[in-house]
Amino acid sequence: MIDVIIAGGGPTGLMLAAELRLHGVRAVVLERDAEPTTVVRSLGMHVRSIEVLDQRGLLERFLAVGRTFRHGGYFAGIAKEWPPRMDTAHGYVLGVPQPVTERLLAEHATEAGAEIRRGRELVGLSQDEDGVTVELADGTRLRSRWLVGCDGGRSTVRKLLGVGFPGEPSRSETLLGVMELTAAPDEVAAVTAEVRRTQLRFGVGPVGDGDGLYRVVVPAAGVADDRTVPPTIEEFRQQLRATAGTDFGVHSPRWLSRFGDATRLAERYRVGRVLLAGDAAHVHPPLGGQGLNLGIQDAFNLGWKLAAQVRGWAPANLLDTYQAERRPVAADVLADTRAQTELMSLEPGPRAVRRLLAELMDFEEVNRYLIEKITAVSVRYDVGGGHELVGRRLRDVRLERGHLYGLMHSGRGLLLDRTGGLSVAGWTDRVDHVVDAGAELDVPALLLRPDGHVAWVGDDQRELVDRLSRWFGSAAG
């Protein structure tokens, strides 16, 4: 029997598969499409996702193919300087097209031992107390202990479970594509800059290194009855002329698509032995570039908890903390994108509020607050009271023996101990103990979960044992 079947081979599913493999869990990814996508829906990663890559030793791979940026404009397109002194060692945005992200995550998952089966569409499922049976479009049936739906906003898994997906339908739609232009680059840049003074849902910019391709984003005339049907190049020409006064001579499209601004959140993230993650659990407008990042962070939270359940050491209710922690984060992102949508309206009222917010963002505290929300740096889980660090992720602090994230590649828990007097005896198969008096930390010791969030701060062995039991189950032997 397969341990975990993952429906959907996008960034969320691939990240989850790799996380499960760190703990020896057999993971099989079923992806409907026979070939990797070439559609560039996401252009990069925010701070928390960059930290996630670093915690698993993947960041250098991404830095080698991406570009780093330190500029604002991520909250409703309001251009401000990147806030100084953010609580991270990675204060930048990493520009990597989504197909490249998926390729690197697929390589990582495969190297870890995950199976990726392409051209395999899930069409049915049933579950009992021992596992889940899935049915594929070709009639094949597979059996697993657990199933995770990472199959996008139109999730088949979510629909088969009957999980409600309340929210608001799309009120507007945007066309997105990659194509060639006959217009001169200087003309394209000048017209785009002028149009974006008022229309922030518009953009035309080069893709790649001098290959003549452009990524075109333009508001659609209305909302399509079926967004699975791609737009035509003529639709792009019409909407470009309506929005920018020129169609730039667009031709020879490589791919064309459309997306809406629907905002929906799954009522539940788990039904028995089936869970939801990524866009299968939440959809929202792409403002701020949070969608791909939110899904990767879902996987990072879920992976070690589901692995603990499969391996038999999960404490009671550990798996339920996945929904308890991640659903409020998604709800917060949905609220943020709703606010950004209103701020990007061309109506007089929203434009007045936008001008006021732009003035407020000149205050460093306001600017940092909004950017830390977008980049997920400020996420704090409710893991109990105590020190101000408890529940937060810890930045990559410098230690005497190097950097913190370099100690977290295995996906295990970590006791970072400056006292030298604490012990994780009984949990050494799940938790590493590092004695290091690095000066950058001003606490005696802290316990990190595998996802990098702080579960405990202190110097009392009895308190430590209580937190070890809560997050890592009963002591061995």
C-alpha positions as CSV (number, residue, x, y, z in Angstrom):
1,M,0.0,0.0,0.0
2,I,1.2,3.5,-0.8
3,D,1.6,5.7,2.3
4,V,0.4,9.0,0.8
5,I,-1.1,9.8,-2.7
6,I,-0.8,13.4,-3.7
7,A,-3.3,14.6,-6.3
8,G,-1.6,17.4,-8.2
9,G,2.0,17.9,-9.3
10,G,2.3,21.7,-8.9
11,P,4.5,23.5,-6.4
12,T,2.3,22.5,-3.4
13,G,2.2,18.8,-4.3
14,L,5.9,18.5,-5.1
15,M,7.0,20.3,-2.0
16,L,4.7,18.0,0.1
17,A,6.1,14.9,-1.6
18,A,9.7,15.9,-0.8
19,E,8.8,16.7,2.9
20,L,7.2,13.3,3.3
21,R,10.2,11.6,1.8
22,L,12.5,13.2,4.4
23,H,10.8,11.0,6.9
24,G,10.8,7.8,4.9
25,V,7.2,8.0,3.8
26,R,6.3,6.6,0.4
27,A,4.7,9.4,-1.6
28,V,3.2,9.1,-5.1
29,V,2.2,12.3,-7.0
30,L,-0.5,11.9,-9.5
31,E,-0.5,14.7,-12.1
32,R,-3.3,15.0,-14.7
33,D,-1.1,16.7,-17.4
34,A,1.2,14.5,-19.3
35,E,3.9,17.2,-19.6
36,P,5.1,19.9,-17.3
37,T,3.3,23.3,-17.7
38,T,4.9,26.1,-19.6
39,V,2.3,28.7,-18.3
40,V,4.0,31.4,-16.2
41,R,1.3,32.2,-13.6
42,S,3.7,33.0,-10.9
43,L,6.9,35.0,-11.2
44,G,8.6,34.5,-7.9
45,M,8.9,33.8,-4.2
46,H,8.5,35.9,-1.1
47,V,10.7,35.9,2.0
48,R,9.1,33.0,3.9
49,S,9.2,30.7,0.9
50,I,12.8,31.6,0.3
51,E,13.5,30.7,4.0
52,V,11.7,27.4,3.4
53,L,14.0,26.6,0.5
54,D,17.1,27.5,2.6
55,Q,15.9,25.3,5.5
56,R,15.9,22.4,3.1
57,G,19.2,23.2,1.4
58,L,17.5,24.2,-1.9
59,L,18.1,27.9,-2.1
60,E,21.3,27.8,-4.0
61,R,19.6,25.9,-6.8
62,F,17.0,28.7,-7.1
63,L,19.4,31.5,-6.8
64,A,21.4,30.1,-9.7
65,V,18.4,30.5,-12.1
66,G,16.6,33.5,-10.5
67,R,17.0,37.1,-9.8
68,T,16.7,38.9,-6.5
69,F,14.9,42.2,-6.1
70,R,14.6,44.7,-3.2
71,H,11.8,47.0,-4.1
72,G,8.2,47.7,-3.0
73,G,5.0,47.7,-4.8
74,Y,3.7,44.4,-3.6
75,F,0.8,45.8,-1.6
76,A,-1.8,46.9,-4.1
77,G,1.0,48.1,-6.4
78,I,1.9,51.0,-4.2
79,A,5.5,51.7,-4.9
80,K,7.6,52.2,-1.8
81,E,11.1,51.4,-0.8
82,W,11.7,47.9,0.6
83,P,11.4,48.3,4.4
84,P,14.8,48.2,6.2
85,R,15.6,45.9,9.1
86,M,13.1,43.2,8.3
87,D,13.4,40.2,10.6
88,T,15.0,37.9,8.0
89,A,18.4,37.0,6.5
90,H,16.7,37.0,3.1
91,G,15.2,40.5,2.7
92,Y,14.4,40.2,-1.0
93,V,12.0,38.8,-3.6
94,L,13.3,35.9,-5.7
95,G,12.2,36.1,-9.3
96,V,11.8,32.6,-10.8
97,P,9.1,31.7,-13.4
98,Q,6.7,29.1,-12.1
99,P,7.7,26.4,-14.7
100,V,11.3,26.7,-13.4
101,T,10.1,26.5,-9.8
102,E,8.1,23.3,-10.6
103,R,11.1,21.8,-12.4
104,L,13.4,22.3,-9.5
105,L,10.9,21.1,-6.9
106,A,10.2,18.0,-9.1
107,E,13.9,17.3,-9.2
108,H,14.1,17.7,-5.4
109,A,11.2,15.4,-4.8
110,T,12.5,12.7,-7.2
111,E,16.0,12.9,-5.6
112,A,14.3,12.3,-2.3
113,G,12.6,9.2,-3.6
114,A,9.1,10.4,-4.5
115,E,7.3,9.0,-7.5
116,I,5.8,11.4,-10.0
117,R,3.3,9.8,-12.4
118,R,2.2,12.1,-15.2
119,G,-0.9,11.7,-17.3
120,R,-2.8,10.3,-14.3
121,E,-6.1,12.0,-13.6
122,L,-8.0,11.2,-10.4
123,V,-11.7,10.9,-11.0
124,G,-13.0,9.1,-7.9
125,L,-12.2,8.2,-4.3
126,S,-13.6,6.4,-1.3
127,Q,-12.2,5.9,2.1
128,D,-12.5,3.7,5.2
129,E,-10.9,3.5,8.5
130,D,-7.7,1.9,7.1
131,G,-7.1,4.0,4.0
132,V,-8.2,5.6,0.7
133,T,-9.0,4.1,-2.7
134,V,-8.6,6.4,-5.7
135,E,-9.9,5.7,-9.2
136,L,-8.0,7.1,-12.2
137,A,-9.5,8.2,-15.6
138,D,-8.0,5.0,-17.2
139,G,-9.9,2.8,-14.8
140,T,-6.8,2.1,-12.6
141,R,-7.4,1.9,-8.8
142,L,-4.8,2.7,-6.2
143,R,-4.8,2.2,-2.5
144,S,-3.1,4.5,0.0
145,R,-3.2,5.3,3.7
146,W,-3.7,9.0,3.1
147,L,-4.7,11.2,0.2
148,V,-3.9,15.0,-0.2
149,G,-5.6,17.1,-2.8
150,C,-3.2,19.6,-4.2
151,D,-5.1,19.8,-7.4
152,G,-5.9,23.5,-7.7
153,G,-8.8,25.8,-7.4
154,R,-11.2,23.5,-9.3
155,S,-10.0,20.6,-7.1
156,T,-11.6,17.2,-8.0
157,V,-10.7,15.9,-4.6
158,R,-12.5,18.8,-2.8
159,K,-15.6,18.3,-4.9
160,L,-15.6,14.5,-4.3
161,L,-15.3,15.1,-0.6
162,G,-18.3,17.5,-0.7
163,V,-16.3,20.2,1.1
164,G,-17.9,23.6,0.8
165,F,-16.0,26.4,-0.9
166,P,-17.8,29.5,0.1
167,G,-16.7,33.0,-1.0
168,E,-17.2,35.4,-3.9
169,P,-17.2,34.5,-7.6
170,S,-15.1,36.4,-10.1
171,R,-16.3,39.9,-10.7
172,S,-13.5,40.7,-13.2
173,E,-11.2,38.7,-15.4
174,T,-7.6,39.3,-16.7
175,L,-6.0,37.9,-19.8
176,L,-2.5,36.5,-19.5
177,G,-0.1,35.2,-22.2
178,V,3.3,35.1,-23.7
179,M,3.7,36.2,-27.3
180,E,5.8,38.2,-29.8
181,L,5.4,41.9,-30.6
182,T,6.2,44.0,-33.6
183,A,6.3,47.3,-31.7
184,A,9.7,48.7,-30.7
185,P,10.9,48.0,-27.1
186,D,11.1,51.7,-26.3
187,E,7.5,52.2,-27.4
188,V,6.3,49.2,-25.4
189,A,8.0,50.5,-22.2
190,A,6.7,54.0,-22.6
191,V,3.1,53.0,-23.3
192,T,3.1,50.5,-20.5
193,A,4.5,53.0,-18.0
194,E,1.8,55.5,-18.9
195,V,-1.1,53.0,-18.8
196,R,0.0,51.7,-15.4
197,R,-0.3,55.1,-13.9
198,T,-4.0,54.3,-13.6
199,Q,-4.5,50.7,-14.7
200,L,-2.6,48.4,-12.5
201,R,-4.0,45.2,-14.0
202,F,-2.0,46.0,-17.1
203,G,1.5,45.0,-18.0
204,V,3.7,44.2,-21.0
205,G,7.3,43.2,-20.4
206,P,10.0,41.0,-21.9
207,V,10.4,37.4,-20.9
208,G,13.7,35.7,-21.0
209,D,17.0,37.1,-22.3
210,G,16.5,38.9,-25.6
211,D,14.4,36.2,-27.3
212,G,11.7,38.6,-28.4
213,L,9.0,37.2,-26.2
214,Y,6.7,39.4,-24.0
215,R,4.4,38.6,-21.1
216,V,1.2,40.4,-21.7
217,V,-1.4,41.1,-18.9
218,V,-4.5,43.0,-19.8
219,P,-8.1,43.3,-18.3
220,A,-10.7,41.2,-20.1
221,A,-13.9,42.6,-21.5
222,G,-16.0,40.5,-19.1
223,V,-16.1,37.3,-17.1
224,A,-16.0,34.1,-19.3
225,D,-18.6,31.4,-18.7
226,D,-15.8,28.8,-18.9
227,R,-12.3,30.0,-17.9
228,T,-10.9,26.6,-18.9
229,V,-11.3,27.8,-22.5
230,P,-8.3,29.9,-23.3
231,P,-8.7,33.4,-24.9
232,T,-7.7,34.0,-28.5
233,I,-5.0,36.3,-29.8
234,E,-7.8,38.5,-31.2
235,E,-9.2,39.0,-27.7
236,F,-5.8,40.2,-26.7
237,R,-5.6,42.6,-29.6
238,Q,-9.0,44.0,-28.8
239,Q,-8.4,44.5,-25.1
240,L,-4.9,46.0,-25.7
241,R,-6.4,48.6,-28.1
242,A,-9.2,49.3,-25.6
243,T,-6.8,49.7,-22.6
244,A,-3.6,51.0,-24.2
245,G,-4.7,52.5,-27.5
246,T,-2.5,50.0,-29.4
247,D,-2.1,46.2,-29.7
248,F,1.7,46.4,-30.1
249,G,1.4,44.1,-33.1
250,V,1.1,41.0,-30.9
251,H,1.4,37.7,-32.8
252,S,2.7,34.2,-32.5
253,P,1.5,33.4,-29.0
254,R,3.2,30.6,-27.1
255,W,0.4,30.2,-24.6
256,L,-2.7,32.2,-23.6
257,S,-4.9,32.0,-20.5
258,R,-7.3,33.9,-18.3
259,F,-7.8,34.2,-14.6
260,G,-10.5,35.7,-12.4
261,D,-10.6,37.4,-9.0
262,A,-12.7,34.8,-7.2
263,T,-12.1,34.6,-3.4
264,R,-13.0,31.3,-1.7
265,L,-11.9,29.3,1.3
266,A,-12.6,25.6,2.0
267,E,-14.8,25.0,5.0
268,R,-12.5,22.1,6.1
269,Y,-9.0,21.1,5.3
270,R,-9.5,17.5,6.3
271,V,-12.2,14.8,5.9
272,G,-11.0,11.5,7.5
273,R,-7.9,10.4,5.7
274,V,-8.1,13.0,3.0
275,L,-6.7,16.5,3.3
276,L,-6.5,19.6,1.1
277,A,-3.6,22.0,0.5
278,G,-2.7,24.9,-1.8
279,D,-5.3,26.3,-4.2
280,A,-7.6,23.3,-3.5
281,A,-8.1,24.8,-0.1
282,H,-8.1,28.5,-1.0
283,V,-8.3,30.8,-4.1
284,H,-7.9,34.5,-4.3
285,P,-6.7,37.2,-6.8
286,P,-3.0,37.1,-7.6
287,L,-2.4,40.6,-6.0
288,G,0.8,40.6,-4.1
289,G,2.0,37.3,-5.6
290,Q,0.9,35.2,-2.6
291,G,-0.7,32.2,-4.2
292,L,2.2,29.9,-5.0
293,N,3.9,31.0,-1.7
294,L,0.8,30.2,0.4
295,G,0.7,26.7,-1.1
296,I,4.3,25.9,-0.6
297,Q,4.0,27.0,3.1
298,D,0.9,24.8,3.5
299,A,3.0,21.8,2.4
300,F,5.8,22.8,4.7
301,N,3.4,22.8,7.6
302,L,1.6,19.6,6.7
303,G,4.5,17.4,5.6
304,W,6.1,16.6,8.9
305,K,2.7,16.2,10.7
306,L,1.4,13.8,8.1
307,A,4.7,11.9,8.2
308,A,4.4,11.6,12.0
309,Q,0.9,10.1,11.6
310,V,2.2,7.6,9.0
311,R,5.2,6.7,11.0
312,G,3.2,6.2,14.2
313,W,4.7,8.8,16.5
314,A,2.3,11.6,16.1
315,P,0.8,12.9,19.4
316,A,-3.0,13.2,19.6
317,N,-4.4,15.9,17.5
318,L,-1.1,16.8,15.8
319,L,-2.6,16.4,12.3
320,D,-5.6,18.6,13.3
321,T,-3.1,21.5,14.0
322,Y,-2.6,21.7,10.2
323,Q,-6.1,23.2,9.7
324,A,-6.0,25.1,12.9
325,E,-2.8,26.9,11.9
326,R,-3.0,27.2,8.1
327,R,-6.7,28.0,7.6
328,P,-6.5,31.3,9.5
329,V,-3.4,32.3,7.5
330,A,-5.3,31.7,4.3
331,A,-8.3,33.7,5.6
332,D,-5.9,36.6,6.3
333,V,-4.5,36.4,2.8
334,L,-8.0,36.4,1.4
335,A,-8.8,39.5,3.4
336,D,-5.6,41.2,2.3
337,T,-6.3,40.5,-1.4
338,R,-9.9,41.8,-1.0
339,A,-8.5,45.0,0.4
340,Q,-5.9,45.3,-2.4
341,T,-8.6,44.7,-5.0
342,E,-10.6,47.6,-3.7
343,L,-7.6,49.9,-3.6
344,M,-6.9,49.2,-7.2
345,S,-10.3,50.3,-8.3
346,L,-10.6,53.3,-10.6
347,E,-13.5,54.7,-8.7
348,P,-13.0,58.0,-6.8
349,G,-13.6,56.6,-3.3
350,P,-11.1,53.8,-3.5
351,R,-8.6,56.0,-5.2
352,A,-8.8,58.5,-2.4
353,V,-8.2,55.7,0.2
354,R,-5.3,54.5,-1.9
355,R,-3.7,58.0,-1.8
356,L,-4.1,58.1,1.9
357,L,-2.6,54.6,2.4
358,A,0.3,55.6,0.2
359,E,1.0,58.5,2.5
360,L,0.8,56.3,5.6
361,M,3.3,53.8,4.0
362,D,5.9,56.6,4.2
363,F,6.0,55.7,7.9
364,E,8.5,52.8,8.2
365,E,6.3,50.9,10.7
366,V,3.3,50.9,8.3
367,N,5.4,49.9,5.3
368,R,7.0,47.0,7.2
369,Y,3.7,45.8,8.6
370,L,2.1,45.5,5.2
371,I,5.2,43.9,3.5
372,E,5.7,41.4,6.3
373,K,2.1,40.3,5.9
374,I,2.6,39.9,2.1
375,T,5.8,38.0,2.6
376,A,4.4,35.8,5.5
377,V,7.2,36.9,7.9
378,S,4.7,38.0,10.5
379,V,2.8,34.6,10.6
380,R,2.5,33.4,14.2
381,Y,0.8,30.1,15.1
382,D,-1.1,29.7,18.4
383,V,1.1,27.1,20.0
384,G,0.6,28.3,23.6
385,G,1.8,31.2,25.7
386,G,5.3,32.1,26.8
387,H,8.1,34.0,25.2
388,E,7.4,36.4,22.3
389,L,9.2,34.1,19.9
390,V,6.9,31.1,20.6
391,G,4.7,30.4,17.5
392,R,6.9,32.4,15.2
393,R,9.3,31.2,12.6
394,L,13.0,31.9,13.5
395,R,15.2,33.7,11.0
396,D,18.4,32.2,9.9
397,V,20.6,33.3,12.8
398,R,24.4,33.0,12.9
399,L,25.8,30.4,15.2
400,E,29.3,29.5,16.3
401,R,29.1,26.5,14.0
402,G,27.6,28.3,11.0
403,H,24.0,29.2,10.3
404,L,20.8,27.8,11.8
405,Y,19.1,26.8,8.5
406,G,22.1,24.7,7.7
407,L,21.2,22.5,10.6
408,M,17.6,21.9,9.4
409,H,18.0,20.2,6.1
410,S,16.8,16.8,7.4
411,G,13.4,18.1,8.4
412,R,13.7,17.0,12.1
413,G,12.9,19.0,15.2
414,L,15.8,21.0,16.7
415,L,16.7,22.0,20.3
416,L,19.1,24.9,20.0
417,D,20.7,25.0,23.5
418,R,23.0,27.7,24.8
419,T,23.1,26.3,28.3
420,G,24.5,22.8,27.6
421,G,22.4,21.5,30.4
422,L,19.3,20.3,28.6
423,S,18.5,16.9,27.0
424,V,16.2,15.4,24.3
425,A,16.8,11.8,25.5
426,G,13.9,9.7,24.3
427,W,13.3,11.8,21.3
428,T,16.7,11.6,19.5
429,D,15.1,9.7,16.6
430,R,13.0,12.8,15.9
431,V,14.8,15.8,17.4
432,D,18.4,17.0,17.0
433,H,20.2,18.7,20.0
434,V,22.7,21.4,19.2
435,V,24.7,23.1,21.9
436,D,25.8,26.4,20.6
437,A,26.3,29.7,22.3
438,G,25.8,31.9,19.3
439,A,25.7,35.5,20.3
440,E,22.8,36.4,18.0
441,L,20.3,34.6,20.2
442,D,19.4,36.1,23.6
443,V,17.5,33.2,25.0
444,P,18.9,30.2,26.9
445,A,17.4,27.6,24.6
446,L,14.6,27.1,22.1
447,L,12.8,24.1,20.5
448,L,12.1,24.4,16.8
449,R,9.5,22.3,15.0
450,P,10.5,20.8,11.6
451,D,8.8,23.7,9.9
452,G,11.1,26.2,11.7
453,H,8.4,27.6,14.1
454,V,9.4,28.0,17.8
455,A,7.6,25.6,20.1
456,W,9.3,26.5,23.3
457,V,11.8,29.0,24.9
458,G,13.4,28.5,28.3
459,D,15.8,26.6,30.4
460,D,13.6,24.3,32.4
461,Q,14.0,20.5,31.5
462,R,10.5,19.7,32.7
463,E,8.9,22.3,30.5
464,L,11.0,21.1,27.6
465,V,9.8,17.5,28.1
466,D,6.2,18.7,28.1
467,R,6.7,20.5,24.8
468,L,8.6,17.6,23.3
469,S,5.7,15.3,24.1
470,R,3.2,17.8,22.7
471,W,4.8,18.1,19.3
472,F,6.9,14.9,19.0
473,G,4.9,12.3,20.8
474,S,5.9,9.9,23.5
475,A,9.5,9.3,24.4
476,A,11.0,6.2,22.9
477,G,11.9,3.2,25.1
